[in-house]
């Protein structure tokens, strides 16, 4: 499968309780688009369990968490489950954002440029439009804003974060090199997060990369994140469309040592590092497999050699459980 087809199907990735009313340690930011003034489903804020951060206040969800879009295996069912649990549910760009099910957004991979019509169409139904794998530019941000959505950009460096703010983005996702799927930057999240936090002012920052435990979530929130973005752990949720063999392989992994950063799965998309299970990389090299799309439940036959994307937190992915239970567990140390 070539990069264009993959993009059409959607994009790839403290031990004690802490108080979130601090909003990341400083005063709330001012929304940077007209979309920020209207919060669809604002009745969610009346439901017990609302955690107050710049992210939840801007986006309109109850909890500071979003799932990754996960092209090829992401689904409307997963996004709805995360949204119903109080987070921001995300779908890849080939799936229309579900309506009336909490707060949902759409993820676009844009290394080849932008389909402004598709962005505008998605922005009419999604609360958030998220971009990844290109340097931030104003044109797609404006297209999403004009159609009524907030805009998020996933970045891998301080310079990209600054460029995203300059382009008018409402949120920034800071992705550490620990992330599964395609990886933009070269810094570990603990290094990148304070760098991004320093240059984006009051813009909400979502931490991403290898996040799979409540303890890690709490530590990142304490370090200045306004929310977290989680991928690998949601792949094993029954609402996700991942192949059973993919799920089994994730559950068998013991830790970060069982992942590898590679460019093996590069058909139609060269020079784009990505993190996968090391076992999949070995099998792909033996078979000569280079396709970028991970295996969905519709794939027939073995999948051990396919792009089994996984973040460094995979060792903490220990069982199949509903998305709502994953959200609850990851948020349990926040108060």
C-alpha positions in Angstrom: 0.0 0.0 0.0 1.4 3.4 -1.0 1.5 6.4 1.2 -1.4 8.2 -0.4 -3.7 5.2 0.2 -2.6 5.0 3.8 -3.2 8.7 4.3 -6.7 8.4 2.8 -7.4 5.6 5.3 -6.2 7.8 8.2 -3.1 8.6 10.3 -0.9 6.1 12.1 0.6 6.7 17.6 4.1 10.7 39.7 2.7 8.0 41.9 0.3 10.1 44.0 -2.9 11.9 43.0 -2.5 15.5 41.7 -4.9 18.4 41.5 -5.7 19.6 38.0 -7.3 22.9 38.9 -3.9 24.4 38.5 -4.4 24.0 34.6 -0.8 23.0 34.0 0.6 25.4 36.6 -0.6 28.7 35.2 -3.7 30.6 34.2 -6.0 29.4 31.4 -5.2 30.3 27.8 -7.4 32.3 25.5 -8.8 30.2 22.6 -7.3 31.2 19.3 -10.2 30.6 17.0 -13.9 31.3 16.9 -14.6 27.6 17.3 -13.4 27.9 20.9 -16.3 30.0 21.9 -18.9 27.2 21.3 -18.6 23.9 23.0 -20.8 21.2 21.5 -22.2 18.8 24.2 -21.3 21.2 27.0 -23.7 19.3 29.3 -20.7 17.0 29.7 -19.2 19.5 32.1 -22.1 18.9 34.5 -21.2 15.2 34.8 -19.2 14.3 37.9 -15.5 13.6 37.2 -14.7 16.8 35.2 -11.0 17.6 35.5 -10.2 21.2 34.9 -7.2 21.8 32.6 -6.6 24.1 29.6 -7.3 21.1 27.4 -10.7 20.1 28.9 -11.8 23.7 29.1 -11.0 24.5 25.5 -12.1 21.2 23.9 -15.1 20.7 26.1 -14.5 17.2 27.3 -14.4 16.1 30.9 -11.0 14.3 31.1 -7.6 15.3 29.8 -7.1 12.4 27.4 -7.4 11.6 23.7 -6.9 8.4 21.7 -4.6 8.5 18.7 -6.3 8.3 15.3 -4.4 5.1 14.3 -5.1 4.9 10.6 -5.9 1.4 9.4 -7.2 0.2 12.7 -8.8 3.3 14.3 -12.6 3.2 14.3 -15.7 5.3 15.0 -16.6 2.8 17.8 -13.3 3.5 19.6 -13.7 7.2 19.3 -17.2 7.1 20.6 -16.1 4.9 23.5 -13.4 7.3 24.5 -15.7 10.3 24.1 -18.4 8.7 26.2 -15.8 8.0 28.9 -15.0 11.7 29.0 -12.1 12.1 26.7 -11.5 13.4 23.2 -12.3 10.6 20.8 -10.3 10.6 17.5 -10.9 9.0 14.2 -8.6 8.7 11.2 -9.5 11.0 8.3 -11.3 8.3 6.2 -14.0 8.1 8.9 -16.6 10.9 9.6 -16.6 12.1 13.1 -19.6 10.6 15.0 -22.2 13.0 16.1 -24.0 13.3 19.5 -21.5 11.0 21.3 -19.4 13.4 23.3 -16.4 15.3 21.9 -14.8 13.9 18.8 -12.1 14.9 16.4 -10.4 13.8 13.1 -6.7 13.1 12.5 -5.1 13.9 9.1 -1.7 12.7 7.9 -0.3 15.4 5.6 3.2 14.6 4.4 2.1 15.1 0.8 0.2 18.3 1.2 -3.4 19.2 2.1 -6.8 18.4 0.7 -8.5 21.6 1.9 -12.0 20.4 0.8 -11.6 17.3 2.9 -10.3 19.3 5.9 -13.3 21.7 5.6 -15.7 18.9 5.4 -14.3 17.2 8.5 -14.2 20.4 10.4 -17.9 20.9 10.0 -18.7 17.9 12.1 -15.6 17.5 14.3 -14.7 19.5 17.4 -11.0 19.1 16.7 -9.0 18.6 13.4 -5.5 17.3 14.0 -2.6 17.3 11.6 0.6 15.3 11.6 3.8 14.6 9.7 4.5 17.9 8.0 5.8 21.3 9.2 2.9 23.4 10.5 1.4 25.8 7.9 -1.4 28.4 8.1 -3.5 27.3 5.1 -4.9 24.0 6.5 -5.3 25.6 9.9 -7.4 28.4 8.4 -9.5 25.9 6.4 -10.4 24.0 9.6 -11.0 27.2 11.6 -13.3 28.6 8.9 -15.4 25.5 9.0 -15.8 25.7 12.7 -13.2 23.3 14.3 -10.3 23.7 16.7 -6.9 22.8 15.3 -4.2 20.6 16.8 -0.8 19.9 15.4 1.4 17.0 16.5 5.0 18.1 16.6 8.4 16.6 17.3 10.5 19.6 18.2 10.4 23.0 19.9 10.7 24.8 16.5 7.7 22.9 15.1 5.7 23.8 18.3 6.5 27.5 17.8 5.6 27.2 14.1 2.3 25.6 15.0 1.4 28.5 17.3 2.4 31.0 14.7 0.2 29.1 12.2 -2.8 29.7 14.5 -3.2 26.2 16.1 -5.3 25.9 19.2 -3.6 22.9 20.7 -0.1 21.3 20.4 0.6 17.6 20.7 4.2 17.1 21.8 5.4 13.7 20.5 8.3 12.0 22.1 10.5 9.4 20.3 8.9 6.7 22.5 5.8 6.8 20.4 4.5 4.0 18.3 3.7 4.5 14.7 5.3 7.3 12.7 7.6 9.5 14.8 8.4 13.1 13.9 11.0 14.1 16.4 14.2 12.8 18.0 13.8 13.7 21.7 12.4 11.7 24.5 9.1 13.1 25.8 10.6 14.2 29.2 13.1 16.3 27.3 10.6 17.6 24.6 7.7 18.5 26.9 9.3 21.3 28.8 10.8 22.7 25.6 7.4 22.9 24.0 5.7 24.2 27.1 8.2 27.1 27.2 7.6 28.3 23.7 3.8 27.9 23.3 2.7 30.1 26.1 -0.9 29.4 27.3 -1.7 27.1 24.3 -2.7 23.6 25.7 0.0 21.0 25.3 -0.9 17.3 24.9 1.9 14.8 25.8 2.3 11.8 23.5 4.7 8.9 23.2 4.9 5.6 25.1 2.1 6.5 27.6 0.4 3.4 29.1 0.1 3.8 32.8 -1.7 6.1 35.3 1.6 6.8 37.0 3.1 8.1 33.7 0.0 10.2 33.1 0.3 11.7 36.5 4.0 12.5 36.1 3.4 14.2 32.7 0.6 16.3 34.0 2.7 17.3 36.9 5.5 18.2 34.4 3.2 20.7 32.6 1.1 18.7 30.1 -2.6 19.7 29.8 -3.6 16.2 28.5 -2.2 13.0 27.2 -2.6 11.2 23.8 -2.5 7.4 24.0 -2.3 5.0 21.1 -0.9 1.5 21.8 -3.0 0.8 24.8 -6.2 1.5 22.9 -5.2 -0.9 20.0 -6.1 -3.8 22.2 -9.5 -2.4 23.1 -12.4 -4.4 21.6 -13.7 -1.2 20.0 -10.5 -0.9 17.9 -10.4 -2.6 14.5 -7.0 -4.2 15.0 -6.4 -7.7 13.8 -6.5 -10.4 16.6 -2.9 -11.3 15.7 -1.8 -7.7 16.1 -3.5 -7.6 19.5 -1.9 -10.9 20.5 1.6 -9.6 19.6 1.2 -6.5 21.6 0.1 -8.4 24.7 3.1 -10.7 24.3 5.6 -7.8 24.3 7.6 -7.3 27.5 8.7 -3.7 27.2 10.4 -1.0 25.2 13.2 -3.5 24.3 10.6 -5.3 22.2 10.0 -2.3 20.0 12.3 -0.8 17.3 12.5 2.5 15.4 12.9 1.7 11.7 12.1 2.8 8.2 11.3 -0.7 7.0 7.6 -0.1 6.4 8.2 2.6 3.8 6.3 1.6 0.6 5.3 5.0 -0.9 6.5 6.8 2.2 10.3 6.9 2.4 12.3 8.7 5.1 9.6 8.5 7.7 10.8 6.7 10.9 8.2 4.6 12.7 8.2 2.5 15.8 7.0 -1.1 15.6 7.3 -4.4 17.4 10.8 -5.7 17.0 9.3 -9.2 16.1 7.4 -7.6 13.2 10.5 -5.9 11.9 12.5 -9.2 11.9 9.6 -11.0 10.1 9.2 -8.2 7.6 12.9 -8.1 6.7 12.8 -11.9 6.1 9.7 -11.6 3.9 10.6 -8.4 2.2 7.4 -6.6 3.4 7.3 -2.8 3.3 3.7 -1.8 3.3 2.8 1.0 5.9 -0.7 0.0 6.9 -1.2 -2.0 10.1 -3.5 -5.1 9.9 -7.2 -4.6 10.6 -9.7 -7.2 11.5 -10.5 -7.7 7.8 -7.0 -9.0 6.9 -6.9 -12.7 6.2 -4.0 -14.9 7.1 -0.9 -14.3 9.3 0.0 -10.7 10.2 3.3 -11.2 12.1 5.3 -9.5 9.3 3.1 -6.5 8.9 3.5 -3.0 10.4 2.6 -3.8 14.0 3.1 -0.3 15.4 3.8 -0.1 19.1 5.1 2.5 21.6 7.7 1.9 24.3 4.9 1.6 26.9 3.8 -1.7 25.3 5.0 -3.7 28.2 2.2 -2.2 30.3 -0.4 -3.3 27.8 -1.4 -6.5 29.6 -4.9 -7.4 28.7 -7.8 -6.7 26.4 -10.2 -4.3 28.1 -12.9 -1.8 26.9 -11.8 1.7 26.0 -13.9 3.1 28.9 -11.9 1.0 31.4 -8.6 2.1 29.8 -9.6 5.7 30.2 -10.7 5.2 33.8 -7.4 3.4 34.7 -5.2 6.0 33.1 -7.0 8.9 34.8 -7.3 7.3 38.3 -4.4 9.1 39.9 -5.7 12.5 38.8 -8.0 14.5 41.1 
